[in-house]
């Protein structure tokens, strides 16, 4: 059974950092794309970043480019999202998701592409 679990959220002051983890079980990352999404209260879900489990190519939303870094440890079947220079507008529930495929680009931030989803973790950035 494919399972994803996101953790590592918390409360941080603006300008601070957090590292989220997405632990996967039931499948190997090779051949899959893993994405991070977020949803703020009252807003639509937004694709944040994605990474290829095959070649580690990455893509970022403009809103986080230069501040967030996505990485993968295939030995641990875990994807990380290092979030630096956090802003209050980064406050949201962050979730990870996966789909079988090699494409990494703008469309891989589209939630409809993803088949497997994990529960989210809350990130709150205070001003």
The first five atom37 places (N, CA, C, CB, O) and aatype in JSON, in Angstrom:
{
  "aatype": [20, 20, 20, 20, 20, 20, 20, 20, 20, 20, 20, 20, 20, 20, 20, 20, 20, 20, 20, 20, 20, 20, 20, 20, 20, 20, 20, 20, 20, 20, 20, 20, 20, 20, 20, 20, 20, 20, 20, 20, 20, 20, 20, 20, 20, 20, 20, 20, 20, 20, 20, 20, 20, 20, 20, 20, 20, 20, 20, 20, 20, 20, 20, 20, 20, 20, 20, 20, 20, 20, 20, 20, 20, 20, 20, 20, 20, 20, 20, 20, 20, 20, 20, 20, 20, 20, 20, 20, 20, 20, 20, 20, 20, 20, 20, 20, 20, 20, 20, 20, 20, 20, 20, 20, 20, 20, 20, 20, 20, 20, 20, 20, 20, 20, 20, 20, 20, 20, 20, 20, 20, 20, 20, 20, 20, 20, 20],
  "atom_mask": [
    [1, 1, 1, 1, 1],
    [1, 1, 1, 1, 1],
    [1, 1, 1, 1, 1],
    [1, 1, 1, 1, 1],
    [1, 1, 1, 1, 1],
    [1, 1, 1, 1, 1],
    [1, 1, 1, 1, 1],
    [1, 1, 1, 1, 1],
    [1, 1, 1, 1, 1],
    [1, 1, 1, 1, 1],
    [1, 1, 1, 1, 1],
    [1, 1, 1, 1, 1],
    [1, 1, 1, 1, 1],
    [1, 1, 1, 1, 1],
    [1, 1, 1, 1, 1],
    [1, 1, 1, 1, 1],
    [1, 1, 1, 1, 1],
    [1, 1, 1, 1, 1],
    [1, 1, 1, 1, 1],
    [1, 1, 1, 1, 1],
    [1, 1, 1, 1, 1],
    [1, 1, 1, 1, 1],
    [1, 1, 1, 1, 1],
    [1, 1, 1, 1, 1],
    [1, 1, 1, 1, 1],
    [1, 1, 1, 1, 1],
    [1, 1, 1, 1, 1],
    [1, 1, 1, 1, 1],
    [1, 1, 1, 1, 1],
    [1, 1, 1, 1, 1],
    [1, 1, 1, 1, 1],
    [1, 1, 1, 1, 1],
    [1, 1, 1, 1, 1],
    [1, 1, 1, 1, 1],
    [1, 1, 1, 1, 1],
    [1, 1, 1, 1, 1],
    [1, 1, 1, 1, 1],
    [1, 1, 1, 1, 1],
    [1, 1, 1, 1, 1],
    [1, 1, 1, 1, 1],
    [1, 1, 1, 1, 1],
    [1, 1, 1, 1, 1],
    [1, 1, 1, 1, 1],
    [1, 1, 1, 1, 1],
    [1, 1, 1, 1, 1],
    [1, 1, 1, 1, 1],
    [1, 1, 1, 1, 1],
    [1, 1, 1, 1, 1],
    [1, 1, 1, 1, 1],
    [1, 1, 1, 1, 1],
    [1, 1, 1, 1, 1],
    [1, 1, 1, 1, 1],
    [1, 1, 1, 1, 1],
    [1, 1, 1, 1, 1],
    [1, 1, 1, 1, 1],
    [1, 1, 1, 1, 1],
    [1, 1, 1, 1, 1],
    [1, 1, 1, 1, 1],
    [1, 1, 1, 1, 1],
    [1, 1, 1, 1, 1],
    [1, 1, 1, 1, 1],
    [1, 1, 1, 1, 1],
    [1, 1, 1, 1, 1],
    [1, 1, 1, 1, 1],
    [1, 1, 1, 1, 1],
    [1, 1, 1, 1, 1],
    [1, 1, 1, 1, 1],
    [1, 1, 1, 1, 1],
    [1, 1, 1, 1, 1],
    [1, 1, 1, 1, 1],
    [1, 1, 1, 1, 1],
    [1, 1, 1, 1, 1],
    [1, 1, 1, 1, 1],
    [1, 1, 1, 1, 1],
    [1, 1, 1, 1, 1],
    [1, 1, 1, 1, 1],
    [1, 1, 1, 1, 1],
    [1, 1, 1, 1, 1],
    [1, 1, 1, 1, 1],
    [1, 1, 1, 1, 1],
    [1, 1, 1, 1, 1],
    [1, 1, 1, 1, 1],
    [1, 1, 1, 1, 1],
    [1, 1, 1, 1, 1],
    [1, 1, 1, 1, 1],
    [1, 1, 1, 1, 1],
    [1, 1, 1, 1, 1],
    [1, 1, 1, 1, 1],
    [1, 1, 1, 1, 1],
    [1, 1, 1, 1, 1],
    [1, 1, 1, 1, 1],
    [1, 1, 1, 1, 1],
    [1, 1, 1, 1, 1],
    [1, 1, 1, 1, 1],
    [1, 1, 1, 1, 1],
    [1, 1, 1, 1, 1],
    [1, 1, 1, 1, 1],
    [1, 1, 1, 1, 1],
    [1, 1, 1, 1, 1],
    [1, 1, 1, 1, 1],
    [1, 1, 1, 1, 1],
    [1, 1, 1, 1, 1],
    [1, 1, 1, 1, 1],
    [1, 1, 1, 1, 1],
    [1, 1, 1, 1, 1],
    [1, 1, 1, 1, 1],
    [1, 1, 1, 1, 1],
    [1, 1, 1, 1, 1],
    [1, 1, 1, 1, 1],
    [1, 1, 1, 1, 1],
    [1, 1, 1, 1, 1],
    [1, 1, 1, 1, 1],
    [1, 1, 1, 1, 1],
    [1, 1, 1, 1, 1],
    [1, 1, 1, 1, 1],
    [1, 1, 1, 1, 1],
    [1, 1, 1, 1, 1],
    [1, 1, 1, 1, 1],
    [1, 1, 1, 1, 1],
    [1, 1, 1, 1, 1],
    [1, 1, 1, 1, 1],
    [1, 1, 1, 1, 1],
    [1, 1, 1, 1, 1],
    [1, 1, 1, 1, 1],
    [1, 1, 1, 1, 1],
    [1, 1, 1, 1, 1],
    [1, 1, 1, 1, 1]
  ],
  "atom_positions": [
    [[0.84, -1.18, 0.0], [0.0, 0.0, 0.0], [0.88, 1.25, 0.0], [-0.95, 0.0, 1.22], [1.78, 1.38, 0.83]],
    [[0.62, 2.15, -0.93], [1.38, 3.39, -1.01], [0.91, 4.34, 0.09], [1.23, 4.05, -2.4], [-0.28, 4.62, 0.22]],
    [[1.86, 4.82, 0.85], [1.55, 5.78, 1.91], [2.58, 6.89, 1.92], [1.49, 5.09, 3.27], [3.77, 6.66, 1.69]],
    [[2.11, 8.09, 2.19], [2.97, 9.26, 2.34], [2.6, 9.94, 3.64], [2.83, 10.23, 1.13], [1.43, 10.02, 4.0]],
    [[3.6, 10.42, 4.34], [3.34, 11.14, 5.58], [4.26, 12.33, 5.67], [3.52, 10.22, 6.8], [5.49, 12.2, 5.61]],
    [[3.66, 13.5, 5.81], [4.43, 14.73, 5.96], [4.53, 15.1, 7.42], [3.79, 15.88, 5.16], [3.56, 14.97, 8.17]],
    [[5.68, 15.56, 7.83], [5.85, 16.04, 9.2], [6.97, 17.07, 9.24], [6.15, 14.87, 10.17], [7.71, 17.25, 8.28]],
    [[7.06, 17.74, 10.39], [8.1, 18.75, 10.55], [7.58, 20.17, 10.63], [9.05, 18.66, 9.45], [8.37, 21.11, 10.8]],
    [[6.28, 20.35, 10.52], [5.73, 21.69, 10.61], [5.82, 22.25, 12.02], [4.29, 21.7, 10.14], [6.2, 21.55, 12.96]],
    [[5.45, 23.51, 12.14], [5.48, 24.14, 13.45], [5.27, 25.62, 13.34], [6.79, 23.84, 14.15], [4.86, 26.14, 12.31]],
    [[5.57, 26.3, 14.45], [5.44, 27.76, 14.52], [6.83, 28.37, 14.48], [4.68, 28.2, 15.82], [7.72, 27.98, 15.23]],
    [[7.01, 29.33, 13.6], [8.31, 29.98, 13.44], [8.1, 31.46, 13.17], [9.12, 29.32, 12.3], [7.08, 31.85, 12.6]],
    [[9.05, 32.26, 13.59], [8.96, 33.69, 13.31], [9.36, 33.99, 11.87], [9.84, 34.48, 14.28], [10.09, 33.23, 11.24]],
    [[8.87, 35.09, 11.37], [9.23, 35.51, 10.01], [10.75, 35.62, 9.91], [8.56, 36.86, 9.65], [11.42, 36.14, 10.8]],
    [[11.27, 35.13, 8.79], [12.71, 35.1, 8.59], [13.37, 33.81, 9.04], [13.34, 36.24, 9.32], [14.53, 33.56, 8.74]],
    [[12.62, 32.99, 9.75], [13.14, 31.73, 10.24], [13.08, 30.62, 9.22], [12.39, 31.32, 11.47], [12.73, 30.83, 8.06]],
    [[13.45, 29.42, 9.68], [13.53, 28.26, 8.8], [12.83, 27.06, 9.41], [14.99, 27.92, 8.51], [12.72, 26.94, 10.63]],
    [[12.37, 26.19, 8.54], [11.82, 24.89, 8.93], [12.2, 23.89, 7.86], [10.27, 24.96, 9.13], [12.39, 24.25, 6.7]],
    [[12.31, 22.63, 8.25], [12.51, 21.57, 7.26], [11.38, 20.56, 7.4], [13.9, 20.89, 7.44], [11.19, 19.96, 8.45]],
    [[10.65, 20.4, 6.32], [9.59, 19.4, 6.27], [10.12, 18.11, 5.68], [8.39, 19.92, 5.44], [11.01, 18.11, 4.83]],
    [[9.57, 17.01, 6.14], [9.92, 15.7, 5.61], [8.67, 15.0, 5.1], [10.63, 14.83, 6.69], [7.58, 15.15, 5.66]],
    [[8.85, 14.24, 4.04], [7.77, 13.42, 3.49], [8.3, 11.99, 3.41], [7.3, 13.94, 2.08], [9.12, 11.67, 2.55]],
    [[7.82, 11.16, 4.31], [8.25, 9.77, 4.35], [7.28, 8.9, 3.55], [8.36, 9.27, 5.82], [6.07, 8.97, 3.75]],
    [[7.84, 8.11, 2.67], [7.01, 7.27, 1.81], [7.22, 5.79, 2.11], [7.31, 7.54, 0.34], [8.31, 5.38, 2.5]],
    [[6.18, 5.02, 1.93], [6.28, 3.57, 2.07], [5.4, 2.92, 1.02], [5.87, 3.11, 3.5], [4.43, 3.51, 0.54]],
    [[5.75, 1.7, 0.68], [4.95, 0.95, -0.29], [5.37, 1.14, -1.73], [3.53, 1.33, -0.15], [4.81, 0.5, -2.62]],
    [[6.35, 2.01, -1.97], [6.85, 2.18, -3.33], [8.23, 2.82, -3.28], [5.89, 3.05, -4.18], [8.63, 3.41, -2.28]],
    [[8.95, 2.68, -4.37], [10.27, 3.29, -4.5], [10.12, 4.61, -5.24], [11.26, 2.36, -5.24], [9.29, 4.72, -6.14]],
    [[10.91, 5.61, -4.87], [10.84, 6.91, -5.5], [11.22, 6.88, -6.97], [11.72, 7.89, -4.78], [10.77, 7.71, -7.76]],
    [[12.06, 5.92, -7.36], [12.52, 5.87, -8.74], [11.31, 5.72, -9.67], [13.54, 4.71, -8.96], [10.5, 4.8, -9.5]],
    [[11.21, 6.61, -10.63], [10.08, 6.58, -11.55], [8.93, 7.47, -11.14], [9.6, 5.18, -11.7], [7.98, 7.66, -11.9]],
    [[9.01, 8.01, -9.93], [7.94, 8.86, -9.43], [8.39, 10.31, -9.31], [7.46, 8.35, -8.07], [9.57, 10.61, -9.16]],
    [[7.42, 11.2, -9.38], [7.62, 12.6, -9.03], [6.95, 12.84, -7.69], [7.04, 13.56, -10.14], [5.84, 12.38, -7.44]],
    [[7.65, 13.56, -6.83], [7.13, 13.88, -5.51], [6.96, 15.38, -5.42], [8.07, 13.35, -4.37], [7.89, 16.14, -5.72]],
    [[5.8, 15.81, -5.01], [5.53, 17.23, -4.93], [5.11, 17.68, -3.54], [4.47, 17.6, -5.91], [4.58, 16.9, -2.75]],
    [[5.35, 18.92, -3.27], [4.87, 19.57, -2.05], [3.8, 20.58, -2.44], [6.04, 20.26, -1.25], [3.97, 21.35, -3.39]],
    [[2.71, 20.57, -1.71], [1.63, 21.49, -1.93], [1.28, 22.17, -0.61], [0.39, 20.77, -2.52], [1.62, 21.66, 0.46]],
    [[0.63, 23.3, -0.69], [0.18, 23.96, 0.53], [-1.2, 24.57, 0.31], [1.2, 25.04, 0.97], [-1.58, 24.94, -0.8]],
    [[-1.91, 24.66, 1.4], [-3.23, 25.28, 1.34], [-3.42, 26.14, 2.58], [-4.35, 24.21, 1.24], [-3.46, 25.65, 3.71]],
    [[-3.53, 27.43, 2.34], [-3.81, 28.36, 3.42], [-5.32, 28.42, 3.66], [-3.25, 29.77, 3.1], [-6.11, 28.13, 2.76]],
    [[-5.69, 28.81, 4.84], [-7.1, 28.86, 5.19], [-7.84, 29.79, 4.25], [-7.29, 29.31, 6.64], [-7.44, 30.94, 4.07]],
    [[-8.9, 29.3, 3.65], [-9.71, 30.11, 2.76], [-9.15, 30.29, 1.36], [-9.9, 31.42, 3.36], [-9.7, 31.05, 0.56]],
    [[-8.04, 29.6, 1.06], [-7.43, 29.75, -0.26], [-7.33, 28.4, -0.96], [-6.02, 30.39, -0.13], [-7.47, 27.35, -0.33]],
    [[-7.1, 28.45, -2.25], [-6.95, 27.23, -3.02], [-5.58, 26.6, -2.76], [-7.14, 27.52, -4.52], [-4.63, 27.27, -2.37]],
    [[-5.53, 25.29, -2.99], [-4.27, 24.59, -2.85], [-3.27, 25.08, -3.9], [-4.48, 23.07, -2.97], [-3.63, 25.33, -5.05]],
    [[-2.02, 25.2, -3.48], [-0.97, 25.74, -4.35], [0.19, 24.76, -4.43], [-0.48, 27.12, -3.84], [0.64, 24.25, -3.41]],
    [[0.66, 24.49, -5.63], [1.86, 23.67, -5.79], [3.08, 24.48, -5.41], [1.98, 23.14, -7.22], [3.22, 25.63, -5.85]],
    [[3.95, 23.91, -4.61], [5.12, 24.62, -4.1], [6.39, 24.18, -4.83], [5.26, 24.39, -2.6], [7.15, 25.01, -5.32]],
    [[6.61, 22.88, -4.89], [7.83, 22.37, -5.49], [7.66, 20.89, -5.78], [9.05, 22.6, -4.56], [6.79, 20.23, -5.21]],
    [[8.5, 20.38, -6.68], [8.45, 18.95, -6.98], [9.85, 18.48, -7.36], [7.43, 18.64, -8.12], [10.71, 19.27, -7.75]],
    [[10.04, 17.18, -7.24], [11.33, 16.59, -7.54], [11.14, 15.23, -8.18], [12.19, 16.47, -6.27], [10.21, 14.49, -7.85]],
    [[12.03, 14.91, -9.09], [11.99, 13.59, -9.71], [12.77, 12.61, -8.85], [12.58, 13.65, -11.15], [13.91, 12.87, -8.46]],
    [[12.15, 11.48, -8.55], [12.84, 10.45, -7.8], [13.86, 9.71, -8.64], [11.85, 9.48, -7.25], [14.66, 8.94, -8.11]],
    [[13.85, 9.94, -9.95], [14.78, 9.26, -10.84], [16.08, 10.03, -11.03], [14.12, 9.03, -12.19], [17.17, 9.47, -10.92]],
    [[15.95, 11.34, -11.32], [17.17, 12.11, -11.61], [17.32, 13.35, -10.75], [17.19, 12.51, -13.06], [18.23, 14.15, -10.97]],
    [[16.43, 13.53, -9.78], [16.49, 14.64, -8.83], [16.3, 16.0, -9.47], [17.8, 14.61, -8.11], [16.66, 17.02, -8.88]],
    [[15.74, 16.06, -10.68], [15.43, 17.36, -11.25], [14.31, 17.99, -10.43], [15.02, 17.24, -12.76], [13.47, 17.29, -9.86]],
    [[14.31, 19.3, -10.38], [13.38, 20.01, -9.49], [12.66, 21.14, -10.21], [14.13, 20.56, -8.28], [13.07, 21.6, -11.28]],
    [[11.57, 21.56, -9.59], [10.84, 22.72, -10.1], [10.22, 23.42, -8.9], [9.75, 22.31, -11.15], [9.8, 22.78, -7.94]],
    [[10.17, 24.76, -8.97], [9.65, 25.55, -7.86], [8.62, 26.56, -8.36], [10.8, 26.26, -7.14], [8.7, 27.07, -9.47]],
    [[7.66, 26.82, -7.51], [6.75, 27.93, -7.76], [7.52, 29.23, -7.58], [5.52, 27.88, -6.81], [8.46, 29.3, -6.78]],
    [[7.14, 30.25, -8.32], [7.83, 31.54, -8.23], [7.79, 32.1, -6.81], [7.21, 32.54, -9.2], [8.72, 32.79, -6.39]],
    [[6.73, 31.81, -6.09], [6.55, 32.37, -4.76], [7.58, 31.86, -3.76], [5.16, 32.06, -4.25], [7.79, 32.48, -2.71]],
    [[8.23, 30.74, -4.05], [9.19, 30.17, -3.09], [10.59, 30.03, -3.67], [8.7, 28.82, -2.63], [11.52, 29.64, -2.97]],
    [[10.73, 30.33, -4.95], [12.03, 30.17, -5.6], [13.09, 31.0, -4.89], [11.94, 30.56, -7.08], [12.88, 32.18, -4.6]],
    [[14.23, 30.37, -4.61], [15.31, 31.06, -3.92], [15.22, 30.97, -2.41], [15.34, 32.48, -4.32], [16.19, 31.27, -1.72]],
    [[14.08, 30.55, -1.89], [13.92, 30.42, -0.42], [13.74, 28.97, 0.01], [12.71, 31.26, 0.05], [14.19, 28.58, 1.09]],
    [[13.1, 28.18, -0.81], [12.83, 26.78, -0.5], [13.71, 25.88, -1.35], [11.34, 26.43, -0.73], [14.03, 26.2, -2.5]],
    [[14.1, 24.76, -0.77], [14.9, 23.77, -1.49], [14.31, 22.39, -1.25], [16.38, 23.82, -1.05], [14.13, 21.97, -0.11]],
    [[14.03, 21.69, -2.34], [13.51, 20.33, -2.24], [14.64, 19.35, -2.52], [12.33, 20.1, -3.23], [15.47, 19.59, -3.39]],
    [[14.66, 18.26, -1.79], [15.7, 17.25, -1.99], [15.13, 15.88, -1.64], [16.97, 17.56, -1.13], [14.07, 15.78, -1.01]],
    [[15.84, 14.85, -2.05], [15.37, 13.5, -1.79], [16.5, 12.62, -1.3], [14.76, 12.9, -3.04], [17.65, 12.75, -1.73]],
    [[16.18, 11.74, -0.4], [17.09, 10.69, 0.04], [16.41, 9.37, -0.31], [17.43, 10.79, 1.6], [15.58, 8.87, 0.44]],
    [[16.78, 8.83, -1.45], [16.12, 7.62, -1.92], [16.37, 6.43, -1.0], [16.57, 7.29, -3.33], [15.55, 5.51, -0.92]],
    [[17.51, 6.44, -0.3], [17.79, 5.33, 0.63], [16.8, 5.31, 1.78], [19.21, 5.42, 1.17], [16.45, 4.25, 2.29]],
    [[16.36, 6.49, 2.18], [15.4, 6.61, 3.27], [13.97, 6.78, 2.76], [15.76, 7.77, 4.16], [13.03, 6.89, 3.55]],
    [[13.82, 6.81, 1.42], [12.49, 7.03, 0.83], [11.82, 8.26, 1.44], [11.59, 5.8, 1.03], [10.65, 8.24, 1.81]],
    [[12.6, 9.33, 1.52], [12.12, 10.56, 2.14], [12.47, 11.74, 1.25], [12.73, 10.73, 3.55], [13.57, 11.83, 0.7]],
    [[11.52, 12.65, 1.13], [11.73, 13.91, 0.43], [11.66, 15.03, 1.45], [10.68, 14.11, -0.71], [10.81, 15.03, 2.34]],
    [[12.55, 15.98, 1.32], [12.64, 17.1, 2.25], [12.28, 18.4, 1.56], [14.03, 17.18, 2.86], [12.48, 18.56, 0.35]],
    [[11.76, 19.32, 2.33], [11.53, 20.69, 1.85], [12.15, 21.62, 2.89], [9.99, 21.0, 1.62], [11.59, 21.83, 3.96]],
    [[13.3, 22.16, 2.55], [13.96, 23.13, 3.42], [13.4, 24.5, 3.11], [15.52, 23.1, 3.24], [13.48, 24.97, 1.98]],
    [[12.83, 25.13, 4.11], [12.17, 26.42, 3.92], [12.92, 27.47, 4.72], [10.67, 26.36, 4.34], [12.96, 27.43, 5.95]],
    [[13.52, 28.41, 4.01], [14.26, 29.5, 4.64], [13.58, 30.83, 4.37], [15.72, 29.54, 4.13], [12.72, 30.93, 3.5]],
    [[13.96, 31.84, 5.12], [13.41, 33.19, 4.95], [11.89, 33.15, 4.91], [13.95, 33.84, 3.67], [11.27, 33.75, 4.04]],
    [[11.31, 32.45, 5.85], [9.87, 32.26, 5.85], [9.14, 33.58, 6.07], [9.48, 31.27, 6.93], [9.6, 34.47, 6.79]],
    [[7.99, 33.68, 5.43], [7.15, 34.87, 5.5], [5.78, 34.47, 6.06], [7.01, 35.54, 4.09], [5.38, 33.31, 5.97]],
    [[5.06, 35.43, 6.63], [3.71, 35.1, 7.13], [2.82, 34.49, 6.05], [3.04, 36.36, 7.67], [1.97, 33.65, 6.35]],
    [[3.01, 34.9, 4.8], [2.18, 34.35, 3.72], [2.53, 32.91, 3.37], [2.33, 35.21, 2.48], [1.84, 32.3, 2.55]],
    [[3.57, 32.35, 3.97], [3.87, 30.94, 3.8], [3.06, 30.06, 4.74], [5.36, 30.68, 4.01], [3.1, 28.84, 4.66]],
    [[2.31, 30.69, 5.64], [1.48, 29.95, 6.58], [0.43, 29.13, 5.83], [0.8, 30.89, 7.57], [-0.34, 29.67, 5.04]],
    [[0.41, 27.83, 6.09], [-0.49, 26.93, 5.39], [-0.31, 25.52, 5.93], [-0.24, 26.96, 3.86], [0.6, 25.24, 6.71]],
    [[-1.2, 24.63, 5.5], [-0.99, 23.2, 5.7], [-0.24, 22.68, 4.49], [-2.36, 22.43, 5.91], [-0.67, 22.85, 3.35]],
    [[0.89, 22.05, 4.75], [1.74, 21.54, 3.68], [1.56, 20.03, 3.58], [3.23, 21.89, 3.94], [1.59, 19.31, 4.58]],
    [[1.37, 19.57, 2.34], [1.18, 18.14, 2.08], [2.13, 17.69, 0.98], [-0.28, 17.85, 1.69], [2.54, 18.48, 0.13]],
    [[2.46, 16.41, 1.01], [3.25, 15.85, -0.07], [2.4, 14.86, -0.86], [4.53, 15.18, 0.48], [1.45, 14.28, -0.35]],
    [[2.79, 14.68, -2.1], [2.03, 13.82, -3.0], [2.96, 13.2, -4.02], [0.9, 14.61, -3.69], [4.09, 13.67, -4.2]],
    [[2.5, 12.17, -4.7], [3.34, 11.47, -5.67], [2.54, 11.04, -6.87], [4.01, 10.26, -5.03], [1.35, 10.73, -6.76]],
    [[3.19, 11.01, -8.02], [2.62, 10.39, -9.21], [3.72, 9.68, -9.97], [1.93, 11.44, -10.11], [4.89, 10.04, -9.89]],
    [[3.31, 8.65, -10.71], [4.27, 7.89, -11.49], [4.51, 8.61, -12.79], [3.78, 6.43, -11.74], [3.61, 8.73, -13.62]],
    [[5.75, 9.1, -12.98], [6.06, 9.81, -14.19], [7.4, 10.52, -14.05], [4.96, 10.8, -14.54], [7.92, 10.68, -12.95]],
    [[7.94, 10.95, -15.18], [9.26, 11.56, -15.19], [9.22, 13.07, -15.42], [10.11, 10.92, -16.25], [10.22, 13.76, -15.25]],
    [[8.05, 13.58, -15.82], [7.98, 15.0, -16.15], [8.16, 15.86, -14.92], [6.65, 15.33, -16.82], [7.51, 15.62, -13.9]],
    [[9.02, 16.84, -14.99], [9.2, 17.84, -13.95], [9.19, 19.2, -14.63], [10.54, 17.62, -13.14], [10.06, 19.51, -15.43]],
    [[8.19, 19.99, -14.31], [8.04, 21.3, -14.93], [6.79, 21.96, -14.4], [7.99, 21.19, -16.47], [6.23, 21.51, -13.4]],
    [[6.33, 23.0, -15.06], [5.17, 23.74, -14.54], [3.95, 22.86, -14.26], [4.78, 24.82, -15.53], [3.26, 23.06, -13.25]],
    [[3.68, 21.9, -15.14], [2.48, 21.07, -14.95], [2.62, 20.13, -13.75], [2.19, 20.26, -16.2], [1.62, 19.61, -13.26]],
    [[3.84, 19.91, -13.28], [4.01, 19.03, -12.13], [3.72, 19.74, -10.82], [5.41, 18.47, -12.1], [3.9, 19.16, -9.75]],
    [[3.27, 20.99, -10.89], [2.73, 21.67, -9.72], [1.2, 21.67, -9.75], [3.26, 23.1, -9.63], [0.55, 22.35, -8.96]],
    [[0.64, 20.91, -10.68], [-0.81, 20.78, -10.78], [-1.24, 19.59, -9.94], [-1.26, 20.61, -12.28], [-0.85, 18.46, -10.21]],
    [[-2.04, 19.84, -8.93], [-2.45, 18.78, -8.0], [-3.18, 17.65, -8.7], [-3.34, 19.36, -6.92], [-3.15, 16.51, -8.23]],
    [[-3.85, 17.94, -9.82], [-4.61, 16.9, -10.52], [-3.7, 15.81, -11.09], [-5.42, 17.52, -11.65], [-4.17, 14.71, -11.4]],
    [[-2.41, 16.1, -11.22], [-1.48, 15.11, -11.76], [-1.15, 14.02, -10.73], [-0.2, 15.79, -12.22], [-0.66, 12.95, -11.1]],
    [[-1.42, 14.3, -9.46], [-0.93, 13.44, -8.4], [-1.98, 12.43, -7.95], [-0.49, 14.26, -7.22], [-3.15, 12.77, -7.76]],
    [[-1.53, 11.18, -7.8], [-2.44, 10.1, -7.42], [-2.41, 9.82, -5.93], [-2.1, 8.84, -8.18], [-3.44, 9.52, -5.32]],
    [[-1.23, 9.93, -5.34], [-1.07, 9.54, -3.93], [-0.81, 10.79, -3.09], [0.09, 8.51, -3.76], [0.0, 11.65, -3.44]],
    [[-1.52, 10.86, -1.98], [-1.43, 12.03, -1.11], [-1.22, 11.6, 0.33], [-2.68, 12.89, -1.23], [-1.75, 10.58, 0.78]],
    [[-0.44, 12.4, 1.04], [-0.28, 12.18, 2.47], [-1.03, 13.25, 3.25], [1.2, 12.16, 2.86], [-1.46, 14.26, 2.69]],
    [[-1.16, 13.03, 4.54], [-1.77, 14.05, 5.39], [-0.8, 15.22, 5.56], [-2.15, 13.46, 6.77], [0.41, 15.05, 5.46]],
    [[-1.34, 16.37, 5.8], [-0.53, 17.56, 5.86], [0.05, 17.85, 7.22], [-1.32, 18.71, 5.42], [-0.28, 17.21, 8.22]],
    [[0.92, 18.84, 7.23], [1.52, 19.33, 8.47], [1.41, 20.85, 8.46], [3.02, 18.86, 8.61], [1.67, 21.5, 7.44]],
    [[1.02, 21.41, 9.59], [0.77, 22.85, 9.66], [2.06, 23.63, 9.83], [-0.18, 23.16, 10.82], [2.9, 23.31, 10.67]],
    [[2.21, 24.65, 9.01], [3.31, 25.6, 9.15], [2.7, 26.97, 9.42], [4.22, 25.63, 7.86], [1.86, 27.45, 8.66]],
    [[3.11, 27.58, 10.51], [2.62, 28.9, 10.88], [3.81, 29.84, 11.04], [1.78, 28.84, 12.17], [4.72, 29.57, 11.83]],
    [[3.78, 30.93, 10.31], [4.86, 31.91, 10.36], [4.3, 33.19, 10.97], [5.47, 32.17, 8.94], [3.39, 33.8, 10.41]],
    [[4.83, 33.58, 12.1], [4.35, 34.78, 12.78], [5.17, 35.99, 12.34], [4.41, 34.61, 14.31], [6.35, 35.89, 12.03]],
    [[4.49, 37.14, 12.33], [5.17, 38.37, 11.9], [5.83, 39.07, 13.07], [4.18, 39.31, 11.23], [6.45, 40.13, 12.89]]
  ]
}
